[in-house]
Amino acid sequence: MKQPRSAPEKFDARTIAKSVTVFFVNYVLLFALIFLFILLNSLSEENKGFVQYLQEDLTDLVYLLVSIFILFVIIYFYFLFENRQSLQTAKSIWLIFILLDVSIVVCYFFGFFFNVYSRPVAMLALLALLLLSRRAAIFLNVIFALMMFAIDHFSNFTLTDVNANAAAATPLLTFAAGMVGIYVGSRVKTRVCSFLTGFAVCVPLLIMIACLEYGSGMQLLYAMLFGLEAGICSAVLFMALLPVFEVCFNCITDYRLRELTDHDAPLMRELKERAFGTFNHCIVVAHLAEACAIALNEDTALARAAAYYHDVGKLRQPEFFTENQSGYNPHNELSPELSVDIIRSHAKDGYELIRNRRLPKVLADVALQHHGTMPIKYFYAKALKMTDGEVNMDDFSYPGPKPQTKIAAIIMIADASEAISRSLPDRTPERVESAVREIIQERVDLEQFDECDITMRDLTAIKEAIVNCLTGVYHSRISYPKLKLGRKDAEGGKSNG
């Protein structure tokens, strides 16, 4: 899936020092892990002992140490120039290296206990595709292939001697399987298809194994079976580990977004029970946001989830919001200043509620940003009448921040458009188009989109998508005749008149 972009954060010397420190810690841990592999290999009867390895192959160990260090430096500079946001927090850096560590450990044990061809070499690529991005997955797949090659060649991993050609072909085997997994997996939307991705991964493995082991008789058959197992295990382990990474690192994937937008998700169920009007409003906004995301080629699953959760802050005091009221309005007994404090607090309350439930931060950011710094016009006008026009508009405005991403901008427009469409006495396409255009123009005039990378062409596409959806939702119907039918009418009997 497309990973959501957020506002650029300050990347100063302190952040650089912090990220370099985390990188160095991960380097030490990874090499300690490889050192453990060497120690375990030394316990094998057909292998030389650990002390003998250090005496005879110290140069190989140093070369392995340097080569892994060089790969770590390459990783750092890649993310520094291509995706600096990944270096902002230690957690995001740990995610990258735990993916590498887990993949290396899994491949080591499959190679040690089974066969060098049985290693699930595409697992890292599939995990990185969902947890990071397709570009990062391709890059890490290349790094992983080179790391596996270095470990095979410059440690005492002697099981590759059984299949001598496999060691030389490790980079190509790993790279090809991972790339097939990335390109097939990027089009997968269900867990069943994710499992079937394993069979696609098998194709390059089987082709290369057949070429490498051609003419070796039964050894070729065994190698082909291990290659089939490697592809299937890549998909199975990917599906097993993905939820663990989603929970531990609070990552966003299409699968998790679908779970969050299920009506039985905890917050959705609570919203449905305590603020049914807000729940229905969020459903319609999600419909509008999804159409806008399609028009802008943004992540539709993320847009839908952001719309579902953008107003969950109203759970704190649902009775103060119009859509949840049934006749009685408590704002009639409050001053405009107090009413504004209650209304605008739902953005911050939504942010805190989402973060407290350990849901993805991007959903909390949209909940906080979807009103930007817009004034709450109803209570501002009410205050003007009560004070003869001496009112500071900032005191009746949302505190912000303004939308930082296109998704947040889409939710801002869709939210206001859905709300105003309910108040229109005439919902013809022309009237709806005029109302949505005014909403967008008002926010442009108030500079609400200055901090996100949305363009006027994008705003036009959003307007057209929302108008099409709203005119479909609130389409006109014929007037039904006022006839009261009884049982005889339904059975074809005599009419009552």
The 8 nearest C-alpha neighbors of each residue, nearest first, counted from 0:
[[1, 2, 129, 253, 252, 132, 185, 298],
 [2, 0, 298, 3, 132, 297, 133, 131],
 [1, 3, 132, 0, 4, 131, 251, 298],
 [4, 2, 1, 5, 361, 298, 301, 404],
 [3, 5, 2, 404, 6, 403, 7, 405],
 [6, 4, 404, 403, 7, 3, 361, 84],
 [5, 7, 403, 8, 4, 404, 451, 450],
 [6, 8, 5, 9, 84, 4, 10, 83],
 [9, 7, 10, 6, 84, 87, 5, 83],
 [8, 10, 11, 7, 14, 87, 12, 84],
 [11, 9, 14, 8, 15, 12, 87, 13],
 [10, 12, 14, 13, 9, 15, 16, 8],
 [13, 11, 15, 14, 16, 10, 17, 9],
 [14, 12, 16, 15, 11, 17, 10, 18],
 [13, 15, 17, 11, 12, 16, 10, 18],
 [14, 16, 12, 18, 13, 17, 19, 11],
 [17, 15, 13, 19, 14, 18, 12, 20],
 [16, 18, 14, 20, 15, 19, 13, 21],
 [17, 19, 21, 15, 20, 16, 86, 14],
 [20, 18, 22, 16, 21, 17, 15, 23],
 [21, 19, 23, 17, 22, 18, 16, 24],
 [20, 22, 24, 18, 23, 19, 25, 17],
 [23, 21, 19, 25, 20, 24, 26, 18],
 [22, 24, 26, 20, 25, 21, 19, 27],
 [25, 23, 21, 27, 26, 22, 20, 28],
 [24, 26, 28, 22, 23, 27, 29, 21],
 [27, 25, 23, 29, 24, 28, 22, 30],
 [28, 26, 24, 30, 25, 29, 31, 23],
 [27, 29, 25, 31, 26, 30, 32, 24],
 [30, 28, 32, 26, 31, 27, 25, 33],
 [29, 31, 33, 32, 27, 28, 34, 26],
 [32, 30, 34, 28, 29, 33, 27, 35],
 [31, 33, 29, 35, 30, 34, 28, 36],
 [32, 34, 30, 36, 35, 31, 29, 37],
 [35, 33, 31, 37, 36, 32, 30, 38],
 [34, 36, 38, 32, 33, 37, 39, 31],
 [37, 35, 33, 39, 34, 38, 40, 32],
 [38, 36, 34, 40, 35, 39, 155, 41],
 [37, 39, 35, 41, 36, 40, 49, 34],
 [40, 38, 36, 41, 42, 37, 35, 43],
 [41, 39, 37, 42, 38, 43, 36, 156],
 [40, 42, 48, 38, 49, 39, 43, 46],
 [43, 41, 40, 39, 44, 48, 38, 46],
 [42, 44, 46, 41, 40, 45, 39, 47],
 [43, 45, 46, 42, 47, 41, 48, 40],
 [46, 44, 43, 47, 157, 41, 42, 40],
 [47, 45, 43, 44, 41, 48, 40, 157],
 [46, 48, 41, 51, 52, 49, 45, 44],
 [49, 47, 41, 51, 50, 52, 46, 42],
 [48, 50, 52, 41, 51, 38, 53, 47],
 [51, 49, 53, 52, 48, 54, 47, 55],
 [50, 52, 54, 48, 53, 49, 55, 47],
 [53, 51, 49, 55, 56, 50, 54, 48],
 [54, 52, 57, 50, 51, 56, 55, 49],
 [53, 55, 51, 52, 56, 57, 50, 49],
 [54, 56, 52, 53, 57, 51, 58, 50],
 [57, 55, 59, 52, 58, 53, 54, 60],
 [56, 58, 53, 60, 59, 54, 55, 61],
 [57, 59, 61, 56, 60, 62, 55, 63],
 [60, 58, 62, 153, 56, 57, 61, 63],
 [59, 61, 63, 57, 62, 58, 64, 153],
 [62, 60, 64, 58, 63, 59, 65, 57],
 [63, 61, 59, 65, 64, 60, 66, 58],
 [62, 64, 60, 66, 61, 65, 153, 59],
 [63, 65, 61, 62, 67, 66, 60, 68],
 [66, 64, 68, 62, 63, 67, 69, 61],
 [65, 67, 69, 63, 68, 64, 62, 70],
 [68, 66, 70, 69, 64, 65, 63, 71],
 [69, 67, 65, 71, 66, 70, 64, 72],
 [68, 70, 66, 72, 71, 67, 65, 73],
 [69, 71, 73, 67, 68, 72, 74, 66],
 [72, 70, 74, 68, 73, 69, 75, 67],
 [71, 73, 75, 69, 74, 70, 76, 68],
 [72, 74, 70, 76, 71, 75, 77, 69],
 [75, 73, 71, 77, 72, 76, 70, 78],
 [76, 74, 72, 73, 77, 78, 79, 71],
 [75, 77, 79, 73, 78, 74, 80, 72],
 [76, 78, 74, 79, 75, 80, 81, 73],
 [79, 77, 82, 81, 83, 80, 76, 75],
 [78, 80, 83, 76, 77, 81, 75, 82],
 [81, 79, 78, 77, 82, 76, 83, 75],
 [82, 80, 78, 77, 79, 83, 76, 84],
 [83, 81, 78, 84, 85, 80, 79, 77],
 [84, 82, 79, 85, 78, 86, 80, 81],
 [83, 85, 87, 86, 82, 7, 8, 88],
 [84, 86, 83, 91, 87, 82, 92, 78],
 [87, 85, 84, 83, 88, 18, 92, 91],
 [88, 86, 84, 85, 14, 89, 83, 18],
 [89, 87, 90, 86, 91, 92, 85, 18],
 [88, 90, 92, 91, 93, 21, 18, 87],
 [91, 89, 93, 88, 92, 94, 248, 87],
 [90, 92, 94, 93, 85, 89, 88, 95],
 [93, 91, 89, 95, 94, 90, 86, 85],
 [94, 92, 90, 96, 91, 95, 97, 89],
 [93, 95, 91, 97, 92, 96, 98, 90],
 [96, 94, 92, 98, 93, 97, 99, 91],
 [97, 95, 99, 98, 93, 94, 100, 92],
 [96, 98, 100, 94, 99, 95, 93, 101],
 [97, 99, 96, 95, 101, 100, 102, 94],
 [98, 100, 96, 102, 97, 101, 103, 95],
 [101, 99, 97, 103, 102, 98, 96, 104],
 [100, 102, 104, 98, 103, 99, 97, 105],
 [101, 103, 105, 99, 100, 104, 123, 106],
 [102, 104, 106, 100, 101, 105, 107, 99],
 [105, 103, 107, 101, 102, 106, 100, 108],
 [106, 104, 102, 108, 107, 103, 101, 109],
 [105, 107, 118, 103, 109, 104, 108, 110],
 [108, 106, 104, 110, 105, 109, 111, 103],
 [107, 109, 111, 110, 105, 106, 112, 104],
 [110, 108, 106, 118, 113, 112, 107, 111],
 [109, 111, 115, 114, 107, 108, 113, 118],
 [112, 110, 108, 109, 113, 107, 114, 158],
 [111, 113, 109, 110, 108, 114, 107, 115],
 [114, 112, 109, 110, 111, 117, 115, 108],
 [115, 113, 110, 117, 116, 109, 111, 112],
 [114, 116, 110, 117, 118, 159, 158, 113],
 [117, 115, 114, 226, 118, 225, 222, 229],
 [118, 116, 229, 225, 114, 115, 226, 228],
 [117, 119, 106, 109, 229, 120, 116, 110],
 [120, 118, 229, 233, 121, 232, 122, 106],
 [119, 121, 173, 118, 122, 233, 106, 177],
 [122, 120, 177, 124, 176, 233, 123, 119],
 [123, 121, 233, 125, 124, 237, 120, 119],
 [124, 122, 126, 125, 121, 102, 127, 98],
 [123, 125, 177, 127, 136, 121, 122, 126],
 [124, 126, 128, 122, 123, 127, 181, 180],
 [125, 127, 123, 128, 129, 124, 130, 237],
 [128, 126, 136, 130, 131, 124, 129, 125],
 [129, 127, 133, 132, 136, 125, 126, 131],
 [128, 130, 126, 127, 252, 131, 0, 132],
 [129, 131, 127, 128, 126, 250, 252, 132],
 [132, 130, 127, 128, 129, 135, 2, 136],
 [133, 131, 128, 135, 134, 136, 2, 1],
 [132, 134, 136, 128, 135, 137, 181, 131],
 [133, 135, 137, 136, 132, 138, 128, 131],
 [136, 134, 138, 132, 137, 133, 139, 131],
 [135, 137, 127, 133, 128, 139, 124, 134],
 [138, 136, 140, 134, 135, 139, 133, 141],
 [137, 139, 135, 141, 140, 136, 134, 142],
 [140, 138, 142, 136, 141, 137, 143, 135],
 [139, 141, 143, 137, 138, 142, 124, 136],
 [140, 142, 144, 138, 139, 143, 174, 145],
 [143, 141, 139, 145, 144, 140, 146, 138],
 [142, 144, 146, 140, 145, 141, 139, 147],
 [145, 143, 170, 141, 147, 173, 142, 146],
 [146, 144, 148, 142, 143, 147, 170, 149],
 [147, 145, 143, 149, 148, 144, 142, 150],
 [146, 148, 150, 144, 149, 145, 151, 143],
 [147, 149, 145, 151, 146, 150, 169, 170],
 [150, 148, 146, 152, 147, 151, 153, 145],
 [151, 149, 147, 154, 148, 153, 152, 146],
 [150, 152, 148, 149, 156, 153, 147, 154],
 [153, 151, 149, 150, 154, 148, 166, 156],
 [152, 154, 59, 150, 149, 63, 151, 60],
 [153, 155, 150, 156, 152, 151, 37, 60],
 [156, 154, 157, 37, 40, 153, 41, 46],
 [155, 157, 154, 158, 151, 40, 159, 37],
 [158, 156, 159, 160, 155, 46, 40, 161],
 [159, 157, 160, 161, 156, 111, 115, 110],
 [158, 160, 157, 162, 161, 163, 166, 115],
 [161, 159, 163, 158, 162, 157, 166, 164],
 [162, 160, 159, 158, 163, 157, 115, 114],
 [163, 161, 160, 159, 165, 164, 115, 166],
 [162, 164, 160, 165, 159, 161, 166, 167],
 [165, 163, 162, 167, 166, 211, 168, 212],
 [164, 166, 168, 162, 163, 167, 169, 159],
 [167, 165, 169, 168, 164, 159, 163, 151],
 [166, 168, 165, 164, 169, 170, 163, 148],
 [167, 169, 165, 166, 171, 170, 172, 164],
 [168, 170, 172, 166, 171, 167, 148, 165],
 [171, 169, 144, 173, 172, 168, 148, 174],
 [170, 172, 174, 168, 173, 169, 175, 144],
 [173, 171, 169, 175, 170, 174, 168, 176],
 [174, 172, 144, 170, 120, 176, 171, 175],
 [173, 175, 171, 177, 176, 172, 144, 170],
 [176, 174, 178, 172, 177, 173, 171, 179],
 [177, 175, 200, 179, 173, 121, 178, 174],
 [176, 178, 121, 180, 124, 174, 175, 179],
 [179, 177, 181, 175, 180, 176, 174, 182],
 [178, 180, 176, 182, 181, 177, 200, 183],
 [179, 181, 177, 178, 183, 184, 182, 200],
 [182, 180, 178, 184, 179, 183, 185, 125],
 [181, 183, 179, 185, 184, 180, 178, 186],
 [184, 182, 180, 185, 181, 186, 179, 196],
 [183, 185, 187, 181, 186, 180, 182, 196],
 [186, 184, 182, 183, 187, 181, 0, 128],
 [187, 185, 184, 183, 188, 182, 181, 0],
 [186, 188, 184, 185, 192, 189, 193, 183],
 [187, 189, 186, 190, 192, 253, 193, 254],
 [190, 188, 192, 191, 187, 193, 254, 194],
 [189, 191, 193, 192, 194, 188, 238, 187],
 [192, 190, 194, 193, 189, 195, 188, 196],
 [191, 193, 195, 194, 189, 190, 187, 196],
 [194, 192, 190, 196, 191, 195, 187, 189],
 [193, 195, 191, 192, 196, 234, 197, 235],
 [194, 196, 192, 197, 193, 198, 191, 199],
 [197, 195, 193, 199, 194, 198, 192, 200],
 [196, 198, 231, 230, 234, 200, 195, 199],
 [197, 199, 201, 200, 196, 195, 230, 231],
 [198, 200, 196, 201, 197, 202, 179, 195],
 [201, 199, 197, 230, 176, 198, 202, 180],
 [200, 202, 230, 198, 204, 199, 227, 203],
 [201, 203, 205, 204, 200, 199, 206, 198],
 [204, 202, 206, 205, 201, 176, 207, 175],
 [205, 203, 201, 207, 202, 206, 226, 208],
 [204, 206, 208, 202, 207, 203, 226, 223],
 [205, 207, 203, 209, 204, 208, 202, 210],
 [208, 206, 210, 209, 204, 205, 211, 203],
 [209, 207, 211, 205, 210, 206, 212, 204],
 [210, 208, 206, 207, 212, 213, 211, 205],
 [209, 211, 207, 208, 213, 212, 206, 205],
 [212, 210, 208, 209, 213, 207, 164, 165],
 [211, 213, 219, 209, 210, 215, 208, 214],
 [214, 212, 210, 209, 215, 211, 219, 216],
 [213, 215, 216, 212, 219, 218, 209, 211],
 [214, 216, 218, 219, 213, 212, 217, 220],
 [217, 215, 218, 219, 214, 220, 213, 212],
 [218, 216, 220, 219, 221, 215, 222, 214],
 [217, 219, 221, 216, 220, 215, 222, 212],
 [218, 220, 222, 217, 212, 221, 216, 215],
 [221, 219, 217, 223, 222, 218, 224, 216],
 [220, 222, 224, 218, 223, 219, 225, 217],
 [221, 223, 219, 225, 220, 224, 218, 226],
 [224, 222, 226, 220, 225, 221, 205, 219],
 [225, 223, 227, 221, 226, 222, 228, 220],
 [224, 226, 117, 228, 222, 223, 227, 116],
 [227, 225, 223, 229, 228, 224, 116, 117],
 [228, 226, 224, 225, 229, 230, 201, 223],
 [227, 229, 225, 231, 226, 230, 232, 117],
 [230, 228, 119, 117, 226, 232, 118, 227],
 [231, 229, 201, 197, 200, 233, 227, 228],
 [230, 232, 197, 228, 234, 233, 229, 198],
 [233, 231, 235, 229, 234, 230, 236, 119],
 [232, 234, 122, 119, 230, 231, 121, 236],
 [235, 233, 197, 237, 194, 232, 231, 236],
 [234, 236, 232, 238, 237, 233, 239, 231],
 [237, 235, 239, 238, 233, 234, 232, 240],
 [236, 238, 234, 240, 235, 239, 122, 241],
 [239, 237, 235, 236, 241, 240, 234, 242],
 [238, 240, 236, 237, 241, 235, 242, 243],
 [241, 239, 243, 237, 238, 242, 236, 244],
 [240, 242, 244, 243, 238, 239, 237, 245],
 [243, 241, 245, 244, 240, 246, 239, 238],
 [244, 242, 240, 246, 241, 245, 247, 239],
 [243, 245, 247, 241, 246, 242, 248, 240],
 [246, 244, 250, 242, 249, 243, 248, 247],
 [245, 247, 249, 243, 244, 248, 242, 250],
 [248, 246, 244, 249, 245, 243, 250, 242],
 [247, 249, 250, 246, 244, 245, 94, 90],
 [250, 248, 246, 245, 359, 247, 358, 251],
 [251, 249, 245, 248, 130, 252, 359, 246],
 [250, 252, 255, 359, 249, 130, 245, 256],
 [251, 253, 255, 254, 129, 256, 130, 250],
 [252, 254, 256, 255, 257, 300, 0, 251],
 [255, 253, 257, 252, 256, 258, 189, 188],
 [254, 256, 258, 252, 257, 253, 259, 251],
 [255, 257, 259, 253, 258, 254, 252, 260],
 [258, 256, 260, 254, 255, 259, 253, 261],
 [257, 259, 255, 261, 256, 260, 254, 264],
 [258, 260, 256, 257, 261, 264, 255, 304],
 [261, 259, 257, 258, 304, 262, 256, 307],
 [260, 262, 258, 263, 264, 259, 257, 267],
 [263, 261, 267, 264, 268, 260, 259, 271],
 [262, 264, 268, 261, 265, 267, 266, 260],
 [263, 265, 267, 261, 262, 259, 266, 268],
 [266, 264, 268, 267, 263, 269, 262, 259],
 [267, 265, 269, 268, 264, 270, 311, 263],
 [266, 268, 270, 264, 269, 262, 265, 271],
 [269, 267, 271, 265, 263, 266, 270, 264],
 [268, 270, 266, 272, 267, 271, 273, 265],
 [271, 269, 267, 274, 273, 268, 272, 278],
 [270, 272, 275, 268, 269, 278, 274, 273],
 [273, 271, 269, 270, 274, 275, 268, 267],
 [272, 274, 270, 271, 269, 275, 314, 317],
 [275, 273, 270, 277, 276, 271, 317, 323],
 [274, 276, 271, 278, 277, 272, 273, 279],
 [275, 277, 322, 323, 279, 278, 274, 280],
 [278, 276, 280, 274, 275, 279, 322, 281],
 [277, 279, 275, 281, 276, 280, 271, 270],
 [280, 278, 282, 276, 281, 277, 275, 283],
 [279, 281, 277, 283, 278, 282, 284, 276],
 [282, 280, 284, 307, 278, 279, 283, 306],
 [283, 281, 279, 285, 280, 284, 278, 307],
 [282, 284, 286, 285, 280, 281, 287, 279],
 [285, 283, 281, 287, 286, 282, 413, 414],
 [286, 284, 306, 303, 288, 282, 283, 287],
 [285, 287, 283, 284, 289, 288, 282, 290],
 [286, 288, 284, 290, 285, 289, 465, 413],
 [289, 287, 285, 291, 290, 286, 302, 284],
 [288, 290, 292, 299, 286, 291, 287, 303],
 [289, 291, 293, 287, 288, 292, 464, 294],
 [292, 290, 294, 288, 461, 293, 289, 464],
 [293, 291, 297, 289, 295, 299, 294, 290],
 [292, 294, 296, 290, 291, 295, 297, 289],
 [293, 295, 291, 292, 296, 460, 290, 464],
 [296, 294, 292, 297, 293, 291, 457, 460],
 [297, 295, 293, 294, 292, 298, 299, 291],
 [298, 296, 292, 295, 299, 293, 406, 1],
 [297, 299, 301, 300, 1, 292, 302, 296],
 [298, 300, 302, 289, 292, 301, 297, 303],
 [301, 299, 303, 302, 298, 304, 256, 253],
 [300, 302, 304, 303, 298, 299, 305, 256],
 [303, 301, 299, 305, 300, 304, 288, 289],
 [302, 304, 285, 306, 300, 301, 305, 289],
 [303, 305, 307, 301, 306, 302, 260, 300],
 [306, 304, 302, 362, 308, 307, 303, 309],
 [305, 307, 285, 303, 309, 304, 308, 284],
 [306, 308, 304, 281, 305, 309, 285, 303],
 [309, 307, 305, 311, 306, 310, 304, 362],
 [308, 310, 366, 306, 305, 311, 307, 365],
 [311, 309, 312, 308, 313, 349, 366, 345],
 [310, 312, 349, 313, 308, 314, 309, 270],
 [349, 313, 311, 345, 348, 314, 310, 346],
 [314, 312, 317, 311, 315, 345, 316, 310],
 [315, 313, 317, 312, 316, 311, 270, 274],
 [314, 316, 313, 312, 317, 348, 345, 311],
 [317, 315, 314, 318, 313, 319, 320, 341],
 [318, 316, 313, 314, 319, 274, 320, 315],
 [317, 319, 320, 316, 323, 324, 321, 329],
 [320, 318, 317, 316, 329, 321, 330, 328],
 [321, 319, 318, 322, 323, 317, 324, 342],
 [320, 322, 324, 323, 319, 318, 328, 276],
 [321, 323, 276, 324, 320, 277, 280, 275],
 [324, 322, 276, 321, 318, 320, 274, 317],
 [325, 323, 321, 322, 318, 326, 327, 328],
 [326, 324, 327, 323, 328, 322, 321, 318],
 [325, 327, 324, 328, 321, 323, 329, 322],
 [326, 328, 325, 324, 329, 331, 330, 318],
 [327, 329, 330, 331, 326, 324, 319, 321],
 [330, 328, 331, 332, 327, 319, 333, 318],
 [329, 331, 333, 332, 328, 338, 319, 334],
 [332, 330, 329, 333, 328, 334, 327, 338],
 [331, 333, 330, 329, 334, 328, 338, 335],
 [334, 332, 330, 331, 338, 337, 335, 329],
 [333, 335, 337, 336, 338, 332, 330, 331],
 [336, 334, 338, 378, 337, 382, 339, 333],
 [337, 335, 339, 334, 338, 340, 395, 378],
 [338, 336, 340, 334, 339, 335, 333, 341],
 [337, 339, 335, 341, 340, 336, 330, 342],
 [340, 338, 342, 336, 341, 337, 343, 335],
 [339, 341, 337, 338, 343, 342, 344, 336],
 [342, 340, 338, 344, 339, 343, 337, 345],
 [343, 341, 339, 344, 340, 345, 338, 319],
 [342, 344, 345, 340, 397, 341, 339, 346],
 [343, 345, 341, 346, 347, 342, 340, 348],
 [346, 344, 312, 348, 313, 343, 347, 349],
 [347, 345, 367, 349, 344, 348, 366, 312],
 [346, 348, 350, 349, 344, 345, 367, 351],
 [349, 347, 312, 345, 351, 350, 346, 344],
 [312, 348, 350, 352, 346, 311, 347, 351],
 [349, 351, 363, 347, 353, 348, 352, 367],
 [352, 350, 354, 348, 349, 353, 355, 347],
 [351, 353, 349, 355, 354, 350, 348, 356],
 [354, 352, 356, 350, 355, 351, 363, 358],
 [353, 355, 357, 351, 356, 352, 358, 350],
 [356, 354, 352, 357, 353, 351, 358, 350],
 [355, 357, 353, 354, 358, 352, 351, 266],
 [358, 356, 354, 355, 353, 359, 249, 360],
 [357, 359, 356, 353, 354, 360, 249, 362],
 [360, 358, 361, 362, 249, 251, 250, 357],
 [359, 361, 363, 362, 364, 358, 354, 353],
 [360, 362, 364, 363, 359, 365, 3, 305],
 [363, 361, 305, 365, 360, 364, 359, 366],
 [362, 364, 350, 360, 366, 361, 365, 353],
 [365, 363, 361, 367, 362, 366, 368, 360],
 [364, 366, 368, 407, 362, 367, 363, 369],
 [367, 365, 309, 363, 364, 346, 368, 350],
 [366, 368, 346, 364, 365, 350, 347, 369],
 [369, 367, 365, 371, 402, 400, 401, 370],
 [368, 370, 411, 365, 371, 366, 407, 367],
 [371, 369, 368, 373, 411, 372, 397, 399],
 [370, 372, 401, 399, 368, 400, 373, 369],
 [373, 371, 397, 399, 398, 396, 401, 370],
 [372, 374, 396, 371, 397, 370, 375, 445],
 [396, 375, 373, 376, 395, 397, 372, 392],
 [376, 374, 396, 395, 377, 378, 379, 373],
 [375, 377, 379, 374, 378, 380, 395, 396],
 [378, 376, 380, 379, 375, 381, 382, 374],
 [379, 377, 381, 335, 380, 376, 382, 375],
 [378, 380, 376, 382, 381, 377, 395, 375],
 [381, 379, 383, 378, 377, 382, 376, 384],
 [380, 382, 378, 384, 379, 383, 377, 385],
 [381, 383, 385, 379, 380, 384, 335, 378],
 [384, 382, 388, 380, 386, 381, 385, 387],
 [385, 383, 381, 382, 387, 386, 380, 388],
 [384, 386, 382, 383, 387, 381, 388, 380],
 [387, 385, 383, 388, 384, 389, 382, 390],
 [386, 388, 384, 383, 389, 385, 390, 382],
 [389, 387, 383, 386, 390, 384, 382, 385],
 [388, 390, 386, 387, 383, 391, 382, 385],
 [391, 389, 388, 392, 383, 382, 386, 379],
 [390, 392, 393, 394, 389, 395, 379, 388],
 [391, 393, 395, 394, 390, 396, 374, 379],
 [394, 392, 396, 395, 391, 374, 397, 398],
 [393, 395, 392, 391, 396, 336, 390, 397],
 [394, 396, 392, 393, 374, 375, 379, 339],
 [397, 374, 395, 393, 373, 375, 394, 372],
 [396, 398, 372, 399, 343, 373, 374, 371],
 [397, 399, 372, 396, 400, 371, 343, 373],
 [400, 398, 371, 372, 401, 397, 368, 370],
 [399, 401, 371, 368, 398, 402, 372, 367],
 [400, 402, 371, 399, 368, 447, 372, 403],
 [403, 401, 368, 407, 408, 404, 371, 451],
 [402, 404, 451, 450, 6, 401, 5, 407],
 [405, 403, 451, 407, 406, 402, 5, 408],
 [404, 406, 408, 407, 453, 409, 451, 452],
 [405, 407, 409, 404, 408, 302, 410, 292],
 [406, 408, 365, 410, 402, 404, 409, 405],
 [409, 407, 405, 411, 406, 410, 402, 412],
 [408, 410, 406, 412, 407, 411, 413, 405],
 [411, 409, 413, 407, 408, 412, 414, 369],
 [412, 410, 369, 408, 414, 409, 413, 370],
 [413, 411, 409, 415, 414, 410, 416, 408],
 [412, 414, 416, 410, 415, 411, 284, 409],
 [415, 413, 411, 417, 412, 416, 410, 284],
 [414, 416, 418, 412, 417, 413, 419, 411],
 [417, 415, 413, 419, 418, 414, 435, 412],
 [418, 416, 420, 414, 415, 419, 413, 284],
 [419, 417, 415, 416, 420, 421, 414, 422],
 [420, 418, 422, 416, 421, 417, 415, 423],
 [419, 421, 417, 423, 422, 418, 416, 431],
 [422, 420, 419, 423, 418, 417, 424, 426],
 [421, 423, 419, 420, 424, 418, 425, 426],
 [422, 424, 420, 425, 421, 426, 419, 431],
 [425, 423, 422, 426, 421, 420, 427, 430],
 [424, 426, 423, 427, 430, 431, 422, 428],
 [427, 425, 431, 430, 423, 424, 428, 473],
 [426, 428, 430, 429, 425, 431, 470, 474],
 [429, 427, 431, 430, 470, 432, 426, 466],
 [428, 430, 432, 427, 431, 433, 426, 434],
 [429, 431, 433, 427, 432, 428, 426, 434],
 [430, 432, 434, 428, 433, 429, 426, 427],
 [433, 431, 429, 435, 430, 434, 466, 428],
 [432, 434, 430, 436, 431, 435, 429, 437],
 [433, 435, 431, 437, 436, 432, 430, 438],
 [436, 434, 438, 432, 437, 433, 416, 431],
 [435, 437, 433, 439, 438, 434, 432, 440],
 [438, 436, 440, 434, 435, 439, 441, 433],
 [439, 437, 435, 441, 436, 440, 434, 442],
 [438, 440, 436, 442, 441, 437, 443, 435],
 [441, 439, 443, 437, 442, 438, 444, 436],
 [440, 442, 444, 438, 443, 439, 437, 445],
 [443, 441, 445, 439, 447, 444, 440, 446],
 [442, 444, 440, 446, 445, 441, 447, 439],
 [445, 443, 441, 442, 446, 440, 447, 439],
 [444, 446, 442, 443, 447, 441, 373, 372],
 [447, 445, 443, 444, 449, 448, 442, 450],
 [446, 448, 442, 445, 401, 449, 443, 371],
 [449, 447, 446, 450, 451, 402, 443, 453],
 [448, 450, 446, 447, 451, 452, 401, 402],
 [449, 451, 403, 448, 402, 401, 452, 447],
 [452, 450, 403, 404, 453, 448, 449, 402],
 [451, 453, 454, 405, 404, 450, 449, 448],
 [452, 454, 451, 405, 457, 448, 455, 458],
 [455, 453, 457, 456, 458, 452, 459, 448],
 [454, 456, 458, 457, 459, 453, 460, 443],
 [455, 457, 459, 454, 458, 460, 453, 461],
 [458, 456, 454, 460, 455, 459, 453, 461],
 [459, 457, 455, 461, 460, 456, 462, 454],
 [458, 460, 462, 456, 461, 457, 455, 463],
 [459, 461, 457, 463, 458, 462, 464, 294],
 [462, 460, 458, 291, 464, 459, 463, 465],
 [461, 463, 459, 465, 460, 464, 466, 458],
 [464, 462, 466, 460, 461, 465, 467, 459],
 [463, 465, 461, 467, 462, 466, 291, 290],
 [466, 464, 468, 462, 467, 463, 287, 469],
 [467, 465, 469, 463, 468, 464, 432, 470],
 [468, 466, 464, 465, 470, 469, 463, 471],
 [467, 469, 471, 465, 466, 470, 472, 464],
 [470, 468, 472, 466, 471, 467, 473, 465],
 [469, 471, 473, 474, 467, 468, 472, 428],
 [472, 470, 468, 474, 469, 473, 467, 466],
 [473, 471, 469, 470, 474, 468, 283, 467],
 [474, 472, 470, 471, 469, 475, 426, 468],
 [475, 473, 471, 470, 472, 476, 426, 427],
 [474, 476, 473, 477, 426, 427, 470, 471],
 [477, 475, 478, 474, 479, 473, 471, 472],
 [476, 478, 479, 475, 480, 474, 481, 473],
 [479, 477, 480, 476, 481, 475, 482, 474],
 [478, 480, 477, 481, 476, 482, 483, 475],
 [481, 479, 482, 478, 483, 477, 484, 476],
 [480, 482, 479, 483, 478, 484, 496, 477],
 [483, 481, 480, 484, 479, 496, 495, 485],
 [482, 484, 485, 481, 495, 488, 480, 496],
 [485, 483, 488, 482, 486, 489, 495, 487],
 [484, 486, 488, 487, 489, 483, 495, 494],
 [485, 487, 489, 488, 490, 484, 492, 491],
 [486, 488, 492, 490, 489, 485, 491, 493],
 [489, 487, 492, 491, 485, 486, 490, 484],
 [488, 490, 486, 487, 491, 485, 484, 492],
 [491, 489, 487, 488, 492, 486, 485, 493],
 [490, 492, 488, 489, 487, 493, 494, 486],
 [493, 491, 487, 488, 490, 494, 489, 486],
 [492, 494, 488, 487, 495, 491, 496, 490],
 [493, 495, 496, 488, 492, 487, 484, 491],
 [496, 494, 493, 488, 484, 485, 483, 487],
 [495, 494, 493, 482, 483, 484, 488, 485]]
